Amino acid sequence: MKSFKNYIILMIGILSFPAFNGCTDLQEEILDETTGGSLLTEDNLDNLIVPAYGTLRHLYGRDFVWGLQTISSDECMFPTRGNDWDDGGIWRALHMHTWRPAHSVIKSTWDQLMTGVARANYSMQIINDFEQTQKVADYMAELRLLRALYNFYIMDLFGQLPVRDFMEIDYSIKPEVLSRSEAFDHLVGELNEIMPQLKDKYDVSYGRMNKDVATMLLAKLYLNKEVYTGTPGWEECKSYCEELINSGRYALMSNYWDIFSTDNHQYFNNSSEAILAVIYDDTQDLGYNANTLFLLNTLHYQQTFGTGYVPYNGAVIPQDFVLRFDTANDLRFQSEVIPELGTNRGILLGIQRDPEGEPIIDANNQQVLSYALECPIFAGRMDGARVLKYGPKVPTTNPNRIDYDFVVWRIADVYLMLSEAKIRLGENGDDELNEVRAIRGLDEITGATLDDIINERGFELYWEGHRRQDLIRFGKFNEAWHEKPVSAEIYKIFPIPQSAIDAYNDESVLPQNPGY
């Protein structure tokens, strides 16, 4: 059972919090609203932190953090297909690095992250008034870690970080805005301060913030420290990665596709891959779902699996990226054909079949649906390889709800981070790299290089929301790739949405990033 789900379903009436100055469109669907002071007790601490967690379910979809980290990279492209997927050019702009401050996905991502920070701060305001028992202190640390995660994404994507004390309720007072380097120091300090207070993995419910999540966030911060501050942090990254690997709480899964299977939470409570997973449930309306249901955003309209899914015929994995795979041996490229789907999981190419094994026919032109490898930015209906990494459940409970939990961080990533840190320190990173390669069906590499690492990270983690960070760290983000020319350095960070700048009535408070 997804034990934390029970708390998520009960959305109590504390969602009407004061908005974080500078964010817009802060809305939440209240599933069940209960009023009365009796709820504001220590017995209801789980419910009081639910709104702060709710933002997580929005971040890993097409229009938010996942979209900015993935569509702006070389592993994903939303081509324009006739009259479909034009949307004012926003998807082409993300792939080709031509976005501007008014870009809708950039704005929605900023707004959601600021919403998460505001919700965490408001929850802390409420429980700060309780008697300060050990339980209250534990929950306060948990909320601070959740807020740190949101702030990490703000710093990483936008290069600046507005901060307030959680007790600041006068939003006419302008926040302190930290530079990227200052934000790095702020986040590291926050995590080190709360680490002794955080619970261990098995002392909190699945899906909750815990000490291992904080350790992983520190590892990620130091992995990218040179990007954020100009000074590398490889020794620290190495240390945190070794701590997670040596903990005995995580292991590489022997079946890669189990990580992304329906009801995959069943694999993650004991020693397995997931360090942080976001809970979804296809029997419950837990918030933002459809655009996090990745099959809808990539598969052809007719690829419904006979169950009511209605895909949008959108994203592809570009041909240059596909051709890097060892397609004959890499178990991550494609699974076996799954009878109830009629297709494989992973990267989909060629003729597509329904669950009865019959070729699917495109209703528009009566041609057999066959995915071509090649795909220009202005594409036809069948152009481009598709990705079916997560799910789907067949038969489905609800075709517009998610039946898997999204894995934000997992131990395979940590092995590859450790290998990279060792190589950058002049050490040998073969062992950690080959741990991952061996279980995915590939031969060992001797004398691994940074090129081996960036390639392996692509094979292991494609469409999981890591690629932009990786390409920037390896100095490749501004290079030319499929349907994208060389781009300017300014695109390593996104512009601050104009609505956020305007909210302060003073452009000096939150200045626009250079070049925008």
Steps between C-alpha positions, in 0.01 A plus 500: 500500500610855437463601862569870444221503241244498778622836617514645151135416435390704800572856384406715795411866486836659564560547129391863510847616593644847430663489159878520478568843359603465138306187411182492300213264420533315830205263499422161649203272457372438852377143511351512847480808711446490871499802726534535872778567744496138615703406192791721603639248745804276512276204413447655157861583417495261204207684347651841571803426280300356209466827302879545497539149357223558245723717283729203432230336289503797264873534446580190298270558206535651156423859602724527805842392629513178296417695185770761549765242592410258218356682199787751507746212461609265221280209619154638426326708236139600448478550122222702341269263312290704259255689717592294808761596756560848364370680810665824404836329453560429870616140446734591214643779714585260782677259267680764294590734791309803380272552802422843644372621841132464401534127423204323662688191623767716661232703676301197614816338641595813695146530633482137614836511673407821680171337595691212658718738699197698615315188609799371694543837671132520590496150644804592709322812623211289624695228677743752647215604731468149642676387812850430376512126558741262331230406250441863406874556457521195272222631278658844489824345368303303242334817371833681486641219284200513269541876469872450429413267213274765344766765554761274338297490181447878507874559538590240237252615235488874559837587653350710782314414820256728686491398867294592805485377854198274534355731765500799263133568433528857375542443127531871432853463637732402218686169535874454496605378155808279499740455212563145385818473704330644807205265448737203489649596837152566640369157395806311625475681833129423528550130424788459743299673772194278466681172426525387867127562543383306194363148530666199341342348190308225680380725781263697276235397251591425141509819294603725788808717542774326701871507572591315179313755288703776668822307434404459134420871469842584644660259252316673214604843625865404514478312168406831337690733734743615234207606280337687789805660664804461275668270753469118472370280779601154383636374832177588679290349221706181520455479878120540488467248218706245689284555806185412306651200320657358816183545706358166387160662449517506119584261219489497122189321379568194290204581274537857373134524403375422850621846601237655274225240519142552607467505878879520519478610864494130590872484416617805690437445871803277553848490346439609144553787256283789617644763733219750438172417327190715449175320580217470249195276509270432206205442732532848651504855368824606667557808288682553173494176302444497126818677384708292739354190337780493246340264251237766426767748396687275259293218351286526187129575532402145407738327742236464770573142614127445461430649842408866459838668496491782244860605429595838354759388237771730628854448629774293340847391604726648230672266257855602596430403861343166400796406281741521795341192662640150471165389366595133486602464864383792713199383702392862546439557130196278465321240706346189351159553341241500779191306389244717677651808333582359159831688511825520693594748768790739451567648157230424242586471132341342195153345470280538808243236593194483721463251788357243255819521293340678207671801340353831611352709220529878495138612466605816318672340201416128545869410508659251736642684799877469476737728692788624288835577662542828314304802621538864392379783720202533263394139483242257368262297713726194524842664510728436794574223750275506806570418864281275713704482820236524773191280506236474373246291689288282271214483560511842655309618804490856369676603175551854632659396828848369572548143616871526586710713732752731335856424609685828550831354622626143503815313585614439140538876470716495814732232357551712189550817704765324707676372189501851356630658821784247516603560139495876549725451805747301291392166646365189329119494468468165321345302786197721552438551129523127435263416787232675297610372160521136606147484638373666180659231280813682382871419498736665744693814411866527599647844559165681501501859381263791547360427153408153624324654798288751309399229254414252774295759686302550180436128455406440863302814580338609173173690546539504880568873530881512536634574154517882502707501820729232358561676169577829674744334739677327210517818290270367230172682556567778249633273227305429182287186491207363305295796369684741732788734412771614738334712769623787714633461854204692641279193446673307777250666731142599430366856516304619800134524390402862450196447722732414790713808445192723472354362825760690703435836329874546505715335233810532717362247750493209257709602198462324169775255413761631254411478132123494549 
